[in-house]
């Protein structure tokens, strides 16, 4: 299960790969062309900062930039640490202990991914304050109501709760694939359980954890919905403030460019830090070491998992459902969601279909013709994936309106943006599939006289079916949840579920927002469950 | 593999629906396509800084009456003004309806708006339209100090806007400094009091560590719920909440004559210079100033600007509201300094 994250250990090219044919030029050109839509707005934004005089035109005082760096970095570090602890602990408890219902727990721990951070933030607002669900329960017991959740701690809690699943998803397979011989040797040599974990298990978990931390860190850097609703000032919120608070778009473009550069530096630093830590782990022949938890330890473990699931899944859904039901019974107005649902689902499905199609040539190039150059291409793809959508959306908006006005505010532009932003997800899925299949069948087909296109169509694609479907599902899910770029690029009158939730939430129309949010979560849960959660503990 | 096929089928069906979904949104209802009122057969595009509940019923009524289809893009006034500036001549918008005079005035000053027909301008009092005729007020609203009556005793109410910077309001106040109506209020304050006094006031507010919101509605909700003591907002939000919820523990406090805190502003509408449907655009603005529309706005507690429509229930008539001796047209000139001062005070 690597479709959600940059390649970690298990997707690294196998050392014993067979001889590779040099990539044909047309394939290179095609892959390059498919990457272009993502690169143009990014290049434009970076240019807005580094061009001569860019800094002055931006008009953002240096002190303000430092302040924004500080507040954003504080949140990034806090969320990244919290999610790696939560993700690693839940992964260990569900793979390496004898707790009952590991598969069910793991599914429940993955499902928070269907809750976009802005829906989570909406739930936070619906829980707290004098009118909140939790406050009502507290005052019912004669206690003080909770103050409105806002600021740093609220943003930290929301982003941690709705992102730790990424780490969980990456840590579970890593823990399952470790060779138990190493741990047994450590124990046999007298190391305590705790010491074995720290010196043997944790280092092996490092690549997966680093990938997860990168993913979460970059997400925190780019989150727009949660920090806005919970009113914590970060880079993205400042970009939006500049966009709405000025007549001139230059300061917002400038800040977006700075944010893009920061994200690129983070990706680069992570690649350096990961270095050659990649482990070419093959599936071990035996089941991993399982720790038997007894007595209070067992109770604490169940309690911990239960609390995490309650906070990340049950409580937000309950809150949103409560507001929806309460509002509906009071006869509060609810905007039509059917049209929004249709628009969201159709535009996301088309984007998923195109993205998957575009991913195949890129994956074939990078797997079947792997070289230093294709490695660079892959890094470029991951860098575009890691960029804040608000910034990328603003880049697309300005590039379209200035250079290709015909596609400005069209469904086409929205789909191009989704494909550009989510191509790496599909690419990663296709790459995993290609590696599992291996080139021997294709070689057989070629040696029987079938041309390269015929082989791709008749041999490779059918074998890739399942991987491509998984990739498509993830892209669909991402596009359904996507908010800031959709907000900027949607055609006039083209409301999607995400936009509906957002505009109702920012006006605090709880009923309307909650109904749309429930529909969004329900639709997103289907592909996530089918494609991710269900498969996690299989094999 | 069977599941795979089933899911693929679902995606294909959704994609097919998508093709329909996207076309139906632009398709005109059968009864209006024959009338051929729109020049190019395309819908008129309205960029609305006012929210959907407020605008959509009027737009729907307009379409029903004239057969002119209208696509509305809802977003914040500032966002839309920036968007129009970025779009330039390529702007799809025909009409812009802002929630304040400053942002739309800024667009007018930069040459993005065209002059309105005289018959449209003459529908409202002169002081609620652009001096050069490039935007016209549709409704008016007053800035007020909204407060929770259980948390703020009457004797504590500020006598003027300067008193709000008193340390006793520390942490108790909600403001929406990037919202169009707050910005417009600051442009008015600069016109009435000068930049220095305004800077002092903004710094005083910032020193009081107010809770920062994106919009007025959430401030009023927080005051009504008792999560917040008071806030600087427009008058009608509270009146709408009272209409919905019945009695609430909150009230509007008006400032007196000559106090910039009580600025009465127009929500301005104008036609874009780049519009290829100026006739229909003018038709829409005329409709916003029709008796039906003005009555709809009155029902939502804003001041109608067409004479003789009436006064929001329980409110002072428009010409008895506190006045500030400035021209709303000039707020466009103080927009840049206002935005700079708000940013320098650390409020945006």
Interface residues (C-beta under 8 A of the other chain):
Chain A: X64 X129 X130 X131 X147 X148 X150 X228 X231 X241 X242 X243 X244 X245 X246 X247 X248 X249 X252 X333 X335 X339 X342 X343 X345 X346 X347 X349 X350 X352 X353 X397 X398 X401 X405 X408 X409 X411 X465 X466 X469 X472 X473 X476 X487 X492 X493 X494 X503 X506 X507 X508 X527 X530
Chain B: X1 X3 X4 X7 X8 X11 X14 X15 X17 X18 X19 X21 X22 X25 X26 X45 X51 X52 X53 X71 X72 X73 X74 X75 X76 X78 X79 X81 X82 X85 X86 X87 X88 X90 X92 X103 X106 X107 X110 X178 X183 X211 X212 X213 X214 X215 X217 X218 X221 X222 X225 X226 X227 X335 X339 X342 X343 X348
